[in-house]
Every structure is written in C-alpha cells, then in structure tokens.
Amino acid sequence: MKRIILVCAAGMSTTLLVNEMNLAAKKNTIDVEILALPANKLSDYTKKIDVLLLGPQIEFMLDKLKEKYEKKEMKIAAIDSMAYGLMDGEAVLKQALTMI
C-alpha cells in the first residue's frame, strides 16, 4: 500500500481534499492510505511516506521540504492549484499516483 500525505498550514482544508481523494480511490479500487497533516506536525510523523503533496498556502516551503525529505525516497510536489481549489480528489489522486 502506498501512503500519500497532504500538508497545509493547519491541516483542515487538506482534510476535505483527503476525503474526496479517498472516495476516488475507493471508486477506482486503488489501495492507498491518504492523510492530511499540518506542516508543523510533519516531522513528528514516523511512517514511510511515498508522496508528500503541499497545499497552495505552503507551496513556498517546497524547496526546503525537498531538501530535507527527498533523500528518504519520498516524492514531493505542490498540489495543482486548480484541482485544490475545486477539491477535485480524483485529479489530486492521479497527480500523486503518477509520482510513484
């Protein structure tokens, strides 16, 4: 099972998107674990992360997080802002899966 983590400032807006992504995964029988975390809790998370996606409000942290975490074979990117704004769980899930 692949693990996808969405990170934003407080973890609340990404939680809505995670719900939509989980619905899309279930609909397409894709075995993934998708979670939302606030950026300040990311370093406390100890499980392996396959894909880390950043919400638009913390996209400025992309380079810093890549420098810190990509050594751990984690793929990191900003969430497509259009898909984020539309809460398009299927599109964001597809973005994450293409990174794996």
N, C-alpha and C positions, 0 to 999 in steps of 0.2 A: 504494500500500500504506500502510495506517495503522500507526502504531507505538504500542504500549501498553507502558508501563514500570510495574512494580510495585516499590515501595520498602518496605523494612523495616529493622530495626535492623542486621542483619548480611547480609541478602540470602539467607539459607539457607531459611527457611520459605517465602518467596515463590517460591523456585526450584521447590519442589514444586508450588505452585499454577500457576506458569507452564507446567509440563509438562502439567497437566490442561487448562489453557486451550488450549494448542497442539493437544492431542488433539481438543478440542471444535471448534476452528477447522478442523482438517483434516476432521473428520467432516462438518461443515456447509459445506465448501468456501469458507471465509472467508479472504481474503488479508490477513493481518495479521502484523506482527512483534511478538512479545511477549518482553520481557526482565525480569529481576529485578536490582535493584541495591541495595546497602546505602545508606542515607541519606547517609552521609558521602562517597560517590562520585558523587552526583547532579550536582554542579557540574562534574565532570570530563567528563560525557557531552555530546558536542557535536552529535549528530544531532538533527533535529527530533523532538519528542515530541508526539503528538496527545492522548494521555490518560495522566495520571500518577495511579496509584492507591496509596494508603498502607495498609500493614498496620496492624492494630489497635494494635500496640505503639508506633507512632509517630504515631498519629492526633492527638496533641497538637500536632504540627507543621503541621497542615493550614492554619491561617490564615497562618502565616509563609511557607509554600511558595506559597500562592495569591498573596500579596502580591508575592513575588519572581518567579514564573513565569507567572502568567496573562496578563501583558502580552504574552507571546510566543504568544498564541492556543492555549495548552495548557489543556485541561480537567483539573481536579484534584478528586479526591474521596477519601474513605476507603472502603476495601473493606467491603462489607456483612459484618459480623462473623459472622453465621450461615454465610454462604457460605464465608468464610475458614476458620472452624472445621471445616467439613465438607469443605474442599478441593474445593469444587464449581466446577470450572473453567468449566463451561458457564454457570453463573449469573454468575460474575465477568466472563466474556467478554461476556455480554449487558449487564451493567451498563456496561462500558466502551464498547461499541458504541452504546448509547443516548445516550452523552455526546457522541459525534462529530456 
